Amino acid sequence: MENASKPLLRALSGEALWPPPFWLMRQAGRYLPEYRELRAQAGDFISLCTNPALAAEVTLQPLRRYGMDGAILFSDILMLPWAMGQGLRYAEGEGPLLDPIRDAEGLAALRPQEMRARIAPILETVARVREGLAQEAPKAALIGFAGSPFTVACYMVEGRGGGEFAHARRMAHADPALFGKLIRLLVDGTVDYLLAQAEAGAEALMLFDSWSGLLSPSQFRRWSIEPTNAIVRAIRKVRPDIPLIGFPRLAGPLLAEYAQRTGVGTVAMDTGMDPRWAAANVPEGITLQGNLDPQAVVAGGPSLEAEARSILAAMRGRPFVFNLGHGIVPPTPPEHVAALARIIRIG
Ligand SMILES: Cc1c2[nH]c(c1CCC(=O)O)Cc1[nH]c(c(CCC(=O)O)c1C)Cc1[nH]c(c(CCC(=O)O)c1C)Cc1[nH]c(c(CCC(=O)O)c1C)C2
């Protein structure tokens, strides 16, 4: 299937389509009973992410129910540090736990040279999802992804989520040489990882920068915009046309500078971003994506409809991909997602 016939790829490449294409962050996952069943079969989360048959199946599950225009590879941003040898486990109810890296010795213990071998099953998943889409959903495009260097570094230094990443942000100020070394390692690893996904069949690539909004403006430029721009330039040398989506969550007005300076063709808006402000301040040629509150989908009813319609109204006439402002949450009733899909399809 050519790019020309896939609405998501057209919108990501700058075309204003109406109704807009849509997909939803974390569209595969715990809110779906069929996911919970498969997850129970796989055992732990890392086993699921490294089992190509099961991970491909989980990736396709939401498309069967809702007909999204995009499938996002089922994996996690922390599979990159895992592939570089950092200890990682997912504790029930606690989220990811890593062996924290706080000094030069910790950083030197990583084994980036092993990354390619360890991601092999993830690349196999990408290839299987492409085959599955060709059979079941030929107009849907496959999105590959990675975390941005800063966001991944937050987890690598802190060892866990759930807070404000004080150790990571402090290291960025107190020892920028060490933090910069970690960021450079991640820039190189992310370029390799994303290009490998593209080679295996990913048709668009997204960088999740979930925590860059915690940074001061000067630190945001140094640790989010600059590394993202380095990744974009390196990918563009090999794949000049592959659509790239950046998601600098909680960036506020720095979203405009991120859009101008990183080189990504699409910026994703978080829940707090006013889509009218983004439409006025992000250059016209850049596609916008977002930004319905995931809690509106949990609630459903008139608020879901009104919120979705106001985003659609703000984005009309502009290259746009409808999505949420952050990931779907587990208590979301599956029928509310179906209602949302109907609202978007009407436009
Ligand atoms: C379903 C899932 C994922 N990760 C985690 C889970 C829950 C694990 C389970 O089933 O128990 C653990 C898992 N992994 C992570 C977390 C968040 C930890 C925290 O609170 O800091 C959890 C619970 C870290 C993570 N992981 C991700 C981000 C960036 C986006 C965001 O901000 O939400 C982040 C920050 C990306 C991610 N994560 C995932 C995907 C692919 C699926 C899809 O989108 O449909 C993607 C793109 C999948």
The ligand as an ORCA input file, in Angstrom:
! r2SCAN-3c Opt
* xyz 0 1
  C       0.802     -1.024     28.243
  C       2.054     -0.457     28.837
  C       3.091      0.198     28.079
  N       4.087      0.548     28.974
  C       3.716      0.164     30.259
  C       2.450     -0.466     30.193
  C       1.694     -1.076     31.354
  C       2.257     -2.427     31.620
  C       1.257     -3.462     31.961
  O       0.514     -3.970     31.114
  O       1.249     -3.821     33.164
  C       4.566      0.331     31.470
  C       5.027      1.719     31.721
  N       6.034      2.348     31.029
  C       6.167      3.646     31.441
  C       5.194      3.876     32.446
  C       4.965      5.211     33.173
  C       5.695      5.254     34.458
  C       5.517      6.583     35.185
  O       4.447      6.808     35.745
  O       6.460      7.380     35.191
  C       4.499      2.668     32.650
  C       3.410      2.385     33.625
  C       7.100      4.618     30.845
  C       6.577      5.134     29.552
  N       6.213      4.373     28.447
  C       5.794      5.189     27.424
  C       5.941      6.532     27.856
  C       5.709      7.744     26.983
  C       4.270      8.139     26.906
  C       3.632      8.604     28.204
  O       4.044      9.653     28.745
  O       2.723      7.910     28.672
  C       6.396      6.504     29.184
  C       6.683      7.706     30.078
  C       5.365      4.834     26.047
  C       4.600      3.613     25.806
  N       4.325      2.579     26.677
  C       3.597      1.618     26.026
  C       3.445      2.018     24.680
  C       2.852      1.180     23.535
  C       1.395      0.976     23.530
  C       0.474      2.005     22.975
  O       0.747      3.208     22.961
  O      -0.613      1.574     22.576
  C       4.039      3.285     24.541
  C       4.079      4.150     23.313
  C       3.106      0.362     26.613
*
